[in-house]
């Protein structure tokens, strides 16, 4: 089986630190996205794909 590319354990601490210190604009965005408020869609925060960390997924 291939190497896991989503939410790699090695990046877990870094993702957590990004969530703990958002920019003002990230905070405003997540106020709107939290709780499926955007047309019932659900978003993930700081999701890693390969070596990249996506702000929302």
N, CA, C and O atoms as a GROMACS GRO file, in nm:
protein
  228
    1UNK      N    1   0.085  -0.119   0.000
    1UNK     CA    2   0.000   0.000   0.000
    1UNK      C    3   0.089   0.124   0.000
    1UNK      O    4   0.197   0.123   0.060
    2UNK      N    5   0.044   0.232  -0.067
    2UNK     CA    6   0.122   0.354  -0.079
    2UNK      C    7   0.133   0.431   0.051
    2UNK      O    8   0.065   0.401   0.149
    3UNK      N    9   0.218   0.531   0.050
    3UNK     CA   10   0.240   0.615   0.167
    3UNK      C   11   0.118   0.703   0.193
    3UNK      O   12   0.058   0.758   0.100
    4UNK      N   13   0.083   0.716   0.318
    4UNK     CA   14  -0.029   0.801   0.358
    4UNK      C   15   0.004   0.946   0.324
    4UNK      O   16   0.109   0.997   0.364
    5UNK      N   17  -0.086   1.014   0.252
    5UNK     CA   18  -0.058   1.154   0.215
    5UNK      C   19  -0.149   1.253   0.286
    5UNK      O   20  -0.120   1.373   0.287
    6UNK      N   21  -0.257   1.207   0.346
    6UNK     CA   22  -0.350   1.298   0.414
    6UNK      C   23  -0.326   1.292   0.565
    6UNK      O   24  -0.314   1.184   0.623
    7UNK      N   25  -0.319   1.410   0.627
    7UNK     CA   26  -0.304   1.424   0.773
    7UNK      C   27  -0.194   1.335   0.830
    7UNK      O   28  -0.217   1.253   0.919
    8UNK      N   29  -0.075   1.354   0.778
    8UNK     CA   30   0.041   1.277   0.823
    8UNK      C   31   0.071   1.308   0.969
    8UNK      O   32   0.067   1.424   1.010
    9UNK      N   33   0.101   1.206   1.046
    9UNK     CA   34   0.131   1.222   1.189
    9UNK      C   35   0.248   1.316   1.213
    9UNK      O   36   0.248   1.392   1.310
   10UNK      N   37   0.347   1.314   1.124
   10UNK     CA   38   0.466   1.397   1.140
   10UNK      C   39   0.431   1.545   1.140
   10UNK      O   40   0.508   1.626   1.193
   11UNK      N   41   0.319   1.584   1.083
   11UNK     CA   42   0.281   1.725   1.073
   11UNK      C   43   0.174   1.765   1.174
   11UNK      O   44   0.128   1.879   1.174
   12UNK      N   45   0.135   1.671   1.260
   12UNK     CA   46   0.025   1.695   1.354
   12UNK      C   47   0.051   1.813   1.448
   12UNK      O   48  -0.037   1.896   1.468
   13UNK      N   49   0.171   1.821   1.505
   13UNK     CA   50   0.204   1.928   1.598
   13UNK      C   51   0.201   2.063   1.527
   13UNK      O   52   0.150   2.161   1.581
   14UNK      N   53   0.256   2.068   1.407
   14UNK     CA   54   0.258   2.193   1.330
   14UNK      C   55   0.116   2.238   1.296
   14UNK      O   56   0.085   2.357   1.306
   15UNK      N   57   0.029   2.145   1.257
   15UNK     CA   58  -0.111   2.180   1.227
   15UNK      C   59  -0.180   2.236   1.351
   15UNK      O   60  -0.254   2.334   1.342
   16UNK      N   61  -0.155   2.174   1.464
   16UNK     CA   62  -0.217   2.220   1.590
   16UNK      C   63  -0.171   2.362   1.623
   16UNK      O   64  -0.252   2.445   1.664
   17UNK      N   65  -0.041   2.391   1.606
   17UNK     CA   66   0.010   2.524   1.633
   17UNK      C   67  -0.053   2.628   1.540
   17UNK      O   68  -0.081   2.739   1.584
   18UNK      N   69  -0.076   2.594   1.414
   18UNK     CA   70  -0.141   2.686   1.322
   18UNK      C   71  -0.284   2.715   1.365
   18UNK      O   72  -0.331   2.828   1.352
   19UNK      N   73  -0.354   2.614   1.416
   19UNK     CA   74  -0.492   2.635   1.463
   19UNK      C   75  -0.496   2.723   1.588
   19UNK      O   76  -0.591   2.799   1.608
   20UNK      N   77  -0.394   2.713   1.672
   20UNK     CA   78  -0.392   2.789   1.797
   20UNK      C   79  -0.360   2.936   1.777
   20UNK      O   80  -0.390   3.018   1.864
   21UNK      N   81  -0.298   2.971   1.664
   21UNK     CA   82  -0.261   3.112   1.643
   21UNK      C   83  -0.305   3.159   1.504
   21UNK      O   84  -0.221   3.186   1.417
   22UNK      N   85  -0.437   3.169   1.483
   22UNK     CA   86  -0.487   3.212   1.352
   22UNK      C   87  -0.469   3.362   1.331
   22UNK      O   88  -0.458   3.439   1.426
   23UNK      N   89  -0.466   3.401   1.205
   23UNK     CA   90  -0.465   3.543   1.173
   23UNK      C   91  -0.607   3.597   1.196
   23UNK      O   92  -0.701   3.520   1.214
   24UNK      N   93  -0.621   3.728   1.194
   24UNK     CA   94  -0.752   3.790   1.213
   24UNK      C   95  -0.849   3.741   1.103
   24UNK      O   96  -0.965   3.714   1.131
   25UNK      N   97  -0.799   3.731   0.980
   25UNK     CA   98  -0.884   3.691   0.869
   25UNK      C   99  -0.924   3.544   0.877
   25UNK      O  100  -1.035   3.508   0.839
   26UNK      N  101  -0.833   3.459   0.926
   26UNK     CA  102  -0.869   3.319   0.946
   26UNK      C  103  -0.978   3.306   1.052
   26UNK      O  104  -1.070   3.225   1.038
   27UNK      N  105  -0.968   3.385   1.158
   27UNK     CA  106  -1.070   3.382   1.263
   27UNK      C  107  -1.206   3.421   1.209
   27UNK      O  108  -1.306   3.357   1.239
   28UNK      N  109  -1.209   3.527   1.128
   28UNK     CA  110  -1.335   3.571   1.068
   28UNK      C  111  -1.392   3.464   0.975
   28UNK      O  112  -1.512   3.438   0.976
   29UNK      N  113  -1.307   3.403   0.896
   29UNK     CA  114  -1.351   3.297   0.804
   29UNK      C  115  -1.411   3.180   0.881
   29UNK      O  116  -1.517   3.130   0.845
   30UNK      N  117  -1.342   3.135   0.987
   30UNK     CA  118  -1.390   3.019   1.061
   30UNK      C  119  -1.516   3.048   1.141
   30UNK      O  120  -1.592   2.956   1.171
   31UNK      N  121  -1.540   3.174   1.176
   31UNK     CA  122  -1.669   3.208   1.238
   31UNK      C  123  -1.783   3.173   1.143
   31UNK      O  124  -1.888   3.125   1.186
   32UNK      N  125  -1.761   3.199   1.014
   32UNK     CA  126  -1.864   3.173   0.912
   32UNK      C  127  -1.873   3.026   0.874
   32UNK      O  128  -1.982   2.977   0.842
   33UNK      N  129  -1.760   2.956   0.877
   33UNK     CA  130  -1.759   2.816   0.833
   33UNK      C  131  -1.795   2.718   0.943
   33UNK      O  132  -1.837   2.605   0.914
   34UNK      N  133  -1.780   2.758   1.068
   34UNK     CA  134  -1.804   2.668   1.182
   34UNK      C  135  -1.948   2.621   1.185
   34UNK      O  136  -2.040   2.699   1.160
   35UNK      N  137  -1.968   2.495   1.216
   35UNK     CA  138  -2.103   2.441   1.234
   35UNK      C  139  -2.183   2.430   1.106
   35UNK      O  140  -2.306   2.440   1.109
   36UNK      N  141  -2.118   2.411   0.994
   36UNK     CA  142  -2.186   2.392   0.864
   36UNK      C  143  -2.282   2.506   0.831
   36UNK      O  144  -2.391   2.483   0.780
   37UNK      N  145  -2.242   2.629   0.861
   37UNK     CA  146  -2.327   2.745   0.837
   37UNK      C  147  -2.330   2.787   0.690
   37UNK      O  148  -2.416   2.866   0.651
   38UNK      N  149  -2.240   2.737   0.611
   38UNK     CA  150  -2.232   2.777   0.470
   38UNK      C  151  -2.302   2.672   0.384
   38UNK      O  152  -2.238   2.579   0.335
   39UNK      N  153  -2.431   2.688   0.366
   39UNK     CA  154  -2.511   2.599   0.283
   39UNK      C  155  -2.499   2.452   0.325
   39UNK      O  156  -2.505   2.362   0.241
   40UNK      N  157  -2.482   2.429   0.456
   40UNK     CA  158  -2.476   2.293   0.508
   40UNK      C  159  -2.346   2.220   0.480
   40UNK      O  160  -2.336   2.100   0.507
   41UNK      N  161  -2.245   2.288   0.425
   41UNK     CA  162  -2.116   2.226   0.393
   41UNK      C  163  -2.030   2.217   0.517
   41UNK      O  164  -2.036   2.303   0.605
   42UNK      N  165  -1.949   2.113   0.524
   42UNK     CA  166  -1.858   2.094   0.636
   42UNK      C  167  -1.714   2.113   0.586
   42UNK      O  168  -1.677   2.062   0.480
   43UNK      N  169  -1.635   2.185   0.663
   43UNK     CA  170  -1.496   2.213   0.627
   43UNK      C  171  -1.404   2.161   0.736
   43UNK      O  172  -1.440   2.156   0.853
   44UNK      N  173  -1.283   2.123   0.696
   44UNK     CA  174  -1.179   2.083   0.790
   44UNK      C  175  -1.076   2.194   0.795
   44UNK      O  176  -1.056   2.268   0.698
   45UNK      N  177  -1.010   2.204   0.908
   45UNK     CA  178  -0.913   2.310   0.929
   45UNK      C  179  -0.772   2.252   0.938
   45UNK      O  180  -0.753   2.148   1.001
   46UNK      N  181  -0.675   2.317   0.876
   46UNK     CA  182  -0.535   2.275   0.875
   46UNK      C  183  -0.523   2.126   0.845
   46UNK      O  184  -0.474   2.048   0.927
   47UNK      N  185  -0.566   2.088   0.729
   47UNK     CA  186  -0.560   1.949   0.682
   47UNK      C  187  -0.435   1.936   0.597
   47UNK      O  188  -0.413   2.016   0.507
   48UNK      N  189  -0.353   1.835   0.624
   48UNK     CA  190  -0.231   1.821   0.545
   48UNK      C  191  -0.252   1.722   0.431
   48UNK      O  192  -0.316   1.618   0.446
   49UNK      N  193  -0.196   1.759   0.316
   49UNK     CA  194  -0.195   1.675   0.198
   49UNK      C  195  -0.051   1.676   0.147
   49UNK      O  196  -0.002   1.778   0.099
   50UNK      N  197   0.015   1.563   0.159
   50UNK     CA  198   0.157   1.557   0.125
   50UNK      C  199   0.235   1.645   0.220
   50UNK      O  200   0.218   1.636   0.342
   51UNK      N  201   0.320   1.731   0.166
   51UNK     CA  202   0.401   1.820   0.251
   51UNK      C  203   0.333   1.956   0.272
   51UNK      O  204   0.392   2.045   0.334
   52UNK      N  205   0.212   1.972   0.222
   52UNK     CA  206   0.140   2.099   0.232
   52UNK      C  207   0.033   2.094   0.342
   52UNK      O  208  -0.025   1.988   0.369
   53UNK      N  209   0.007   2.209   0.403
   53UNK     CA  210  -0.100   2.220   0.503
   53UNK      C  211  -0.202   2.316   0.445
   53UNK      O  212  -0.173   2.434   0.424
   54UNK      N  213  -0.323   2.265   0.420
   54UNK     CA  214  -0.430   2.346   0.364
   54UNK      C  215  -0.501   2.418   0.478
   54UNK      O  216  -0.532   2.356   0.580
   55UNK      N  217  -0.529   2.548   0.462
   55UNK     CA  218  -0.600   2.623   0.567
   55UNK      C  219  -0.740   2.569   0.589
   55UNK      O  220  -0.785   2.560   0.702
   56UNK      N  221  -0.808   2.533   0.481
   56UNK     CA  222  -0.937   2.467   0.495
   56UNK      C  223  -0.954   2.368   0.382
   56UNK      O  224  -0.900   2.385   0.273
   57UNK      N  225  -1.032   2.261   0.410
   57UNK     CA  226  -1.045   2.148   0.319
   57UNK      C  227  -1.188   2.105   0.316
   57UNK      O  228  -1.223   2.010   0.246
   0.00000   0.00000   0.00000
